[in-house]
Amino acid sequence: MEDNVEINVYSTNKQSTEQICQKCIDYLMEDKNRAVKLIARSNAIPKLISISEMVKSKLPHIIQINNLLNLDVSLFIITKILNIC
């Protein structure tokens, strides 16, 4: 069974890109069957892309699924690949 955490990404400076990235990494490293859903509206999508790229660069065995839910909302799902040594 897979555990998920959902994070809404906002364009305001109240959210640090590095803090969100570290939260994603910490969550993914705790267990094999985990996924992080990053959700952003239109003006926060560049920040969401930066976060996902940072996470991918720090964790070697993850996959990313990108979805554009509509023209205003984007959803990235980042999950670890199972059974990789």
N, C-alpha and C positions, 0 to 999 in steps of 0.2 A: 504494500500500500504506500502511496506517495503522499508526503506532507508538502503543503504549499504555504507560502506566505505571499501576501499581496501588498505591494508598495505603490502608493500614488506619488508620482513625481510632479512637483510644481516648479514653475519657472522663477519663483521668488528666491531671494538670497537666504531665506530662513532655513532652507535645506542645503546642507553641504554635499556636494557631489562625492567627496571622499568619504563622508560618514555613511551615505547610502551605499556606496560601493563596499565598504567594510562590513556593513550590516548584511549585505547579500553574501559576501564571502563567508562570514562567520556562520550564517544559517546553512549554507550549502555544505560546509565542512563538517557539520555536526553529525550527519547521517548520509547514507548512500541514496536513499529514496526521497530526495527533496527537490523542490523547484521554487523559484522566485518569479512572481509575476510583477513586472514593472508596467504601470499604466500611466500614460501622460496625455494631456490635451495638447492641442496644436502648438502653442508657444513654448511648451516644455519638452517637446520631442527632441530637440538637439541635446538637451541635458540628459534625457533618457538614453540616447545613443552613446553619449560619452560614458555614462555609467556602465552600460552593457559592454563597451569596449574595454574599460578598465577591469571589469570582472573577468572577461575572457582572457585578458593578458596575464592575470594573476592565477587563474585556475586552468591547468592544461586540459583536463578531460571534461569539458562541458559542451553542451550544445545550446543553440539559441534558435528560438522560433519567433519570427516577426509576423505580426498581423496588423493590418490597418483596419480597425473596426469600422470606421467611417472617415470622412475627411478631417474630423476634429480629434479623434482619439486613436492612439496607437498602443498596442500591447506587445511587450516582449516577454517571452517565457524563457528563463535560463535554468537549465537542469543539468545535473551531472550524468555522464554516461556510466551505466552500471557495469560492475565486474571488470574494471580496468585496473591493472596492477601498476 
